[in-house]
């Protein structure tokens, strides 16, 4: 079982603090699996966990700044969190 799966299961079960800690571990790994990262972020969006999803997509943009997918997803998360100015900047990038 991957950390991404663990985070999803923790969120579904309502263990948000543990999900946050587990996500921090996942994002601090040196060898991040970007496919798993994208799936995790998409799952978090579907659960309405935009703050956690934004952390996932922000990490992805650090490693692949020229890929539009994490930027657009990060912008979506910021928009859903009512951070319009930041969302605009991210989406324009």
C-alpha positions in Angstrom: 0.0 0.0 0.0 1.3 3.4 -0.9 1.3 6.6 1.2 -1.1 8.1 -1.3 -3.6 5.3 -0.7 -3.0 5.7 3.1 -3.8 9.4 2.9 -7.0 8.8 0.9 -8.2 6.2 3.4 -7.4 8.4 6.4 -9.5 11.2 4.8 -12.4 9.0 4.1 -12.3 7.7 7.7 -12.3 11.3 9.0 -8.7 11.1 10.5 -7.7 14.4 9.0 -4.8 15.2 11.4 -3.2 11.8 10.7 -3.9 12.4 6.9 -2.0 15.7 7.2 0.9 14.1 8.9 1.0 11.2 6.4 0.8 13.7 3.5 3.7 15.6 4.9 5.8 12.4 4.9 4.7 11.6 1.3 5.6 15.1 0.1 9.0 15.1 1.8 10.2 11.9 0.1 13.2 12.4 -2.2 11.8 10.2 -4.9 8.3 11.4 -5.4 6.1 9.3 -7.8 4.3 12.1 -9.8 1.7 9.7 -11.1 0.7 8.8 -7.6 1.0 12.4 -6.6 -1.5 13.5 -9.4 -3.9 10.7 -8.4 -3.7 11.7 -4.8 -4.4 15.3 -5.6 -7.4 14.4 -7.8 -8.8 12.2 -5.1 -8.4 15.0 -2.5 -10.3 17.4 -4.8 -13.1 14.9 -5.2 -13.3 14.6 -1.3 -13.4 18.4 -1.1 -10.1 18.6 0.7 -8.7 21.5 -1.3 -6.1 22.6 1.2 -4.5 19.2 1.3 -4.8 18.9 -2.5 -3.2 22.3 -3.0 -0.1 21.1 -1.0 0.1 18.1 -3.4 -0.1 20.2 -6.5 2.3 22.9 -5.1 4.9 20.1 -4.6 4.3 18.9 -8.1 4.9 22.4 -9.5 8.2 22.6 -7.7 9.5 19.6 -9.5 7.9 20.1 -13.0 7.4 23.9 -13.3 6.7 23.7 -17.0 3.8 21.1 -16.7 0.4 22.9 -16.9 -1.5 20.1 -15.1 -0.4 20.7 -11.6 -0.6 24.5 -12.1 -4.2 24.3 -13.3 -5.2 21.9 -10.4 -3.5 24.2 -7.9 -5.4 27.1 -9.3 -8.6 25.2 -9.0 -7.9 24.4 -5.4 -7.1 28.0 -4.5 -10.3 29.1 -6.3 -12.3 26.6 -4.3 -10.7 27.9 -1.1 -11.8 31.4 -2.1 -8.2 32.7 -2.6 -9.1 34.4 -5.9 -6.0 36.6 -6.2 -3.6 33.7 -5.7 -5.7 31.4 -8.0 -5.5 34.1 -10.7 -1.7 34.3 -10.4 -1.3 30.6 -10.5 -3.6 30.1 -13.5 -2.0 32.9 -15.4 1.4 31.3 -14.9 
